[in-house]
Amino acid sequence: RTSVLISQPRPLKMSMLLPRTVARRTATSLRPHLVSRRCLGDTTRGPDITDIPKNFKLACDFFTKDAISYGEFKQHCVSLRLFAFVGVTAGCCAALFFDPPKSSYWQRYGITFWPSHLWGLFSNKSGPLFLIEKVSHEVDVPAIVGVLIPRGQIVVPAAAPQKPKVLFVLGGPGAGKGTQCSQICENFNEWSHISAGDCLREERTNPNSKDGELINNIIKEGKIVPSEITVKLLVNAMTAQMKTGKSCFLIDGFPRSLENMNTWEKVVGDDAECLGVLFYTATEEAMEQRLLGRGATSGRVDDNIESIKKRFRTYMTETMPIVETYAKKGMVYSIDGMPAPDKVWAKTSATINKIQG
């Protein structure tokens, strides 16, 4: 037996009879609410930022009306943010205007400052623009500070260490440097005389000094003592003198050469204030006579005619370039050492007063 199944015919739909584009348009017309919900964010455009009424309406709709699309919700937020920004800014400006901070800068922009200020300037009860007498305070500030400092509640910064002031004393052998330096120290309490030669001799005779042993070995070998050692001895001498209250130093017999000067600037540098060069001038004949006369009583082995001439040649070839270097900087105070000691002292004292200001 053969059975035949006959299927029921399917009902025809509108989309099967119409082309696809026509069917799509028909479906769109049948679902207007869904389409508008989907396309509103892309097809609508919010009001301009200057259109205050429309922006205000959209901002109010944020609280009273449900948005039907993300675009509409976004426009509500933008308008609300616009008014929020304006409100916060206006509130800050109003706060600064009506109640400014307690400072002279902001007070000038307060609403009550200028009227009261102008009224005070022209009223009889206003005080003087400038103080005509010392104002006394009811609070004893020095007494309070005197109590707080010992407790450690007020920290007083330590004063910066005072730099020593250095004045190099140069001149030919027998020009009178030692005599004038002694006079300066006697009449000016803050000045001290330091001789480079005396520092070297004192260090050589110190049995506990390593530098003294090194200096003796160098001299035995006929070599020149390094400038670094001489500068070190001068700095040590200044440090010791500063503990006794001295602040200005006459350094005699140094620098003797440009190499000495460069070493001083390298080692000491800004740690000491260089006031310049006190330079005593004299003729070779006068210096020779003075040294020979001194050699008769001083007992110095270098106060003889041969040593004197050699020292003078060294002075001309090595020391004079130093004087010329400082002269270019305007730091040389030249004094004629030929007159009598009291006349030389008169010029020396005037120069020291000028240097001290």
C-alpha positions in Angstrom: 0.0 0.0 0.0 1.3 3.2 -0.9 0.4 6.4 1.0 0.8 9.8 -0.4 1.4 12.8 2.0 0.3 16.1 0.7 1.7 19.1 2.6 -0.3 22.1 3.3 0.8 25.1 1.3 2.5 27.8 3.4 0.8 31.2 3.6 2.4 33.9 1.6 4.0 36.9 3.4 4.2 40.4 2.1 8.0 40.2 2.1 7.9 37.2 -0.2 5.9 39.0 -2.8 7.8 42.4 -2.7 11.4 43.1 -3.5 13.8 43.2 -0.5 14.2 47.0 -0.4 10.4 47.5 -0.5 9.9 44.9 2.2 12.5 46.7 4.4 10.7 50.0 4.0 7.4 48.4 4.9 8.9 46.9 8.1 10.3 50.3 8.9 6.9 51.9 8.6 5.4 49.2 10.8 7.9 49.8 13.7 8.3 53.6 13.9 8.9 53.7 17.7 11.9 51.3 17.6 13.5 53.0 14.7 13.2 56.4 16.3 14.7 55.0 19.5 17.6 53.6 17.6 18.3 56.6 15.2 17.6 59.6 17.4 21.2 59.8 18.7 22.6 60.0 15.2 20.0 62.2 13.6 19.4 64.9 16.2 21.7 67.7 17.1 21.6 69.6 20.4 21.3 73.4 20.7 24.3 75.7 20.5 26.1 76.6 23.7 24.9 80.2 23.4 21.2 79.1 23.3 20.6 79.3 27.0 16.8 78.6 27.1 17.0 75.4 25.1 20.0 74.2 27.1 18.1 75.1 30.3 15.1 73.0 29.1 17.3 70.0 28.4 19.0 70.3 31.7 15.6 70.3 33.4 14.5 67.3 31.3 17.4 65.3 32.9 15.4 65.3 36.1 11.8 65.2 34.7 11.8 63.2 31.5 13.2 59.8 30.5 15.5 59.9 27.5 14.5 57.5 24.6 18.1 57.2 23.2 21.6 57.5 24.3 22.1 60.6 22.2 19.2 62.4 24.0 20.6 61.3 27.4 24.0 62.6 26.4 22.6 65.9 25.4 20.8 66.2 28.7 24.1 65.6 30.5 26.0 68.1 28.3 23.4 70.9 29.1 23.4 70.0 32.7 27.2 70.0 32.9 27.2 73.4 31.2 25.0 75.0 33.9 26.9 73.2 36.7 30.2 74.6 35.4 28.7 78.1 35.2 27.2 77.8 38.6 30.4 76.6 40.3 32.4 79.3 38.7 30.0 82.0 39.6 29.8 80.7 43.2 33.6 80.8 43.5 33.8 84.3 42.1 31.0 85.4 44.4 32.7 83.9 47.4 36.0 85.6 46.6 34.1 88.9 46.1 32.0 88.9 49.2 34.3 87.1 51.6 37.9 87.2 50.3 40.8 85.5 52.1 42.5 87.4 54.8 45.5 88.7 52.8 46.4 92.0 51.3 46.2 90.7 47.8 42.6 89.3 47.9 41.3 92.0 50.2 41.6 94.6 47.5 39.0 92.7 45.4 36.5 92.5 48.3 33.1 94.3 47.9 33.7 96.3 51.1 37.4 97.1 50.8 37.5 100.1 48.5 34.5 102.0 49.9 35.8 101.7 53.5 39.4 102.3 52.3 38.5 105.5 50.5 36.3 106.6 53.3 39.1 106.1 55.8 41.5 108.1 53.6 39.3 111.2 53.7 37.8 111.0 57.1 39.1 112.8 60.2 39.2 109.7 62.2 41.6 107.9 59.9 45.2 107.4 60.9 48.2 108.8 59.1 49.4 107.2 55.9 52.9 107.0 57.3 54.0 106.4 60.9 55.3 109.6 62.5 56.5 107.9 65.7 57.5 104.4 66.9 54.6 102.1 67.6 54.8 100.2 70.9 53.3 96.7 71.1 51.6 95.2 74.1 53.3 91.9 73.5 56.9 91.6 74.7 58.3 89.9 71.6 62.0 89.7 72.9 60.8 88.1 76.1 58.8 85.5 74.3 61.6 84.7 71.9 64.0 84.5 74.9 61.8 81.8 76.4 61.1 79.8 73.2 64.7 79.6 72.0 66.0 77.6 75.1 63.1 75.2 74.7 64.0 74.5 71.1 60.7 75.8 69.8 62.5 78.4 67.7 65.6 77.3 65.9 68.1 80.1 65.2 70.3 79.3 62.2 74.0 79.3 62.9 75.9 82.2 61.6 78.1 81.6 58.5 81.7 81.4 59.4 83.6 84.6 58.8 86.1 84.6 56.0 89.6 85.8 56.8 90.7 88.9 54.9 94.2 88.7 53.4 96.5 91.5 52.3 99.7 90.4 50.7 102.7 92.5 51.6 105.3 92.7 48.9 108.4 94.7 48.2 112.1 94.3 47.7 114.4 93.0 50.5 115.0 95.8 53.0 112.0 97.9 51.7 110.6 98.2 55.2 107.8 95.6 55.1 108.5 94.1 58.5 108.6 97.5 60.3 105.3 98.6 58.8 103.6 95.3 59.5 104.5 95.6 63.2 103.1 99.1 63.3 99.8 98.0 61.7 99.4 95.2 64.2 100.0 97.6 67.1 97.5 100.2 65.9 94.8 98.0 64.4 93.6 95.2 66.8 91.9 93.1 64.1 95.1 92.7 62.1 97.8 90.1 62.4 101.2 89.7 60.7 102.1 86.3 59.3 105.5 85.7 57.7 105.8 82.8 55.2 109.5 82.5 56.2 108.7 82.4 59.9 106.1 79.7 59.3 108.6 77.5 57.4 111.3 78.0 60.0 108.9 77.2 62.9 107.7 74.1 61.1 111.3 72.9 60.5 112.2 73.1 64.2 109.1 71.2 65.3 110.2 67.6 66.0 106.7 66.3 65.9 105.8 67.7 62.5 105.8 65.5 59.5 105.8 68.6 57.2 108.9 69.9 59.1 110.8 66.7 58.4 109.7 66.9 54.7 110.8 70.5 54.5 114.2 69.7 56.0 114.8 66.9 53.5 113.8 69.2 50.6 116.1 71.9 51.7 119.0 69.4 52.2 118.5 68.3 48.6 118.7 71.9 47.4 115.1 72.0 46.1 112.3 74.5 46.6 109.6 73.8 49.1 106.4 73.1 47.3 103.9 75.9 47.3 101.1 73.6 48.7 103.1 73.1 51.9 103.6 76.9 52.3 100.0 77.6 51.7 99.0 75.0 54.2 101.2 76.5 56.9 99.8 80.0 56.2 96.2 78.7 56.4 97.0 76.9 59.7 98.5 80.1 61.1 95.4 82.2 60.1 93.1 79.6 61.7 95.0 79.8 65.0 95.0 83.6 64.9 91.2 83.7 64.2 90.6 81.9 67.4 92.1 84.9 69.3 89.8 87.3 67.5 91.9 88.3 64.5 90.1 88.7 61.2 92.6 90.5 58.9 96.0 89.2 58.0 99.2 90.7 56.6 101.0 87.9 54.7 104.6 88.8 54.3 107.0 87.1 51.9 104.2 85.4 49.9 103.5 84.9 47.1 107.0 85.1 45.7 106.2 83.8 42.2 103.2 83.3 39.9 103.3 79.7 40.8 102.8 80.6 44.5 99.9 82.9 43.5 98.2 80.2 41.4 98.6 77.6 44.2 97.0 80.1 46.7 94.0 80.6 44.4 93.7 76.8 43.8 94.0 75.8 47.5 92.3 78.7 49.3 90.1 80.2 46.6 87.0 81.8 48.0 87.6 80.6 51.6 89.5 83.8 52.1 88.9 87.4 50.9 91.9 88.8 49.1 92.1 92.6 49.7 95.0 93.1 47.4 98.7 93.8 47.6 100.4 96.3 49.9 103.5 97.1 47.9 106.5 99.0 49.3 109.0 100.5 46.8 112.7 101.5 47.3 115.8 101.8 45.3 118.3 99.0 45.1 121.0 101.1 46.8 118.8 102.1 49.7 117.7 98.5 50.3 121.3 97.3 50.1 122.4 99.8 52.8 119.5 98.8 55.0 120.2 95.1 54.8 123.9 95.5 55.5 123.1 97.7 58.5 120.6 95.1 59.7 123.1 92.2 59.2 125.5 93.8 61.6 123.0 93.1 64.5 120.5 90.5 63.2 122.9 87.6 62.7 121.0 86.6 59.5 123.4 84.7 57.2 121.6 86.1 54.1 122.3 89.8 55.0 125.6 89.9 53.0 126.3 91.7 49.8 126.2 88.6 47.6 122.9 87.2 49.0 121.4 90.7 48.9 122.1 91.1 45.2 120.8 87.6 44.5 117.6 88.3 46.4 117.1 91.5 44.6 117.4 89.8 41.2 114.9 87.1 42.3 112.6 89.9 43.4 112.7 91.6 40.1 112.3 88.5 38.0 109.7 86.6 40.0 107.9 88.9 42.4 107.3 91.9 40.2 105.1 89.9 37.8 102.8 89.3 40.7 102.5 93.0 41.4 101.8 93.7 37.8 99.0 91.0 37.8 97.2 92.5 40.7 97.8 96.0 39.4 95.7 95.1 36.3 92.9 94.3 38.7 93.3 97.6 40.6 94.3 95.8 43.8 97.8 97.2 44.4 98.4 99.9 47.1 101.8 101.3 46.4 103.7 103.1 49.1 107.1 104.8 48.8 109.4 103.1 51.4 112.3 105.6 51.0 111.2 108.3 53.5 111.7 108.1 57.3 109.7 105.3 59.0 107.2 107.7 60.6 106.4 109.3 57.2 106.0 105.9 55.7 103.7 104.9 58.5 101.5 107.9 58.0 100.8 106.7 54.4 100.5 103.1 55.5 97.9 103.9 58.2 95.9 106.0 55.7 96.0 103.1 53.3 94.8 100.5 55.9 91.9 102.8 56.8 91.0 103.1 53.1 91.1 99.3 52.7 88.9 98.7 55.7 86.4 101.3 54.3 
